[in-house]
Amino acid sequence: MFSLTIYLFREFLNDKFASNLTYFTEYIKTAHPEFYKKLQGQASIKQTFEKLRQNVRKLEPKRTTSQAEIVDIIKERFKNVEIRENVLEGDGVIEYDIIIKNLKTNKEFAIEIFGPSHFKTNTDPIISPSSRLGLRLKRKYHSVIIIPFFELNELRTYSEKADYIEFLLKPVLH
């Protein structure tokens, strides 16, 4: 039930009713009646709502410096795109770093920034088994472009990074 609670909270985290108990209750009743029934038997709606509000900071995905920089570059270099960050799909099980929608073609693809934990060792460019599995799941929903940390770290200036990102994305965005 905890994972469902996190999913529900992330689903409406940025919406207006994250601070309104009445609206939250109506939302749960209509959008997730099975969860509403569970809440009535185990805990009150108000207790769940308060617990979710208290834990909002723990549940929010972290935005890395690399991710922020890449989003800035995309906004700067490509005009006809819609960008979403830390997107949950697959019933809240799969999280993408960045999803980009090409507004000309209406096609979406994902960008995953692979840090050191995605590889077998910090110096080995072989992707770890758990990262491979996650990538396989992600590819069921979107085409995925991987940006490894070691390639990004080799680039010294913002201009070099911007040129690199543009080179990677130009085939799918033009």
Summary of the structure (lengths in Angstrom):
residues: 174
radius of gyration: 19.1
end to end distance: 43.5
largest distance: 57.1
contacts: 447
relative contact order: 0.11
helix: 56%
strand: 22%
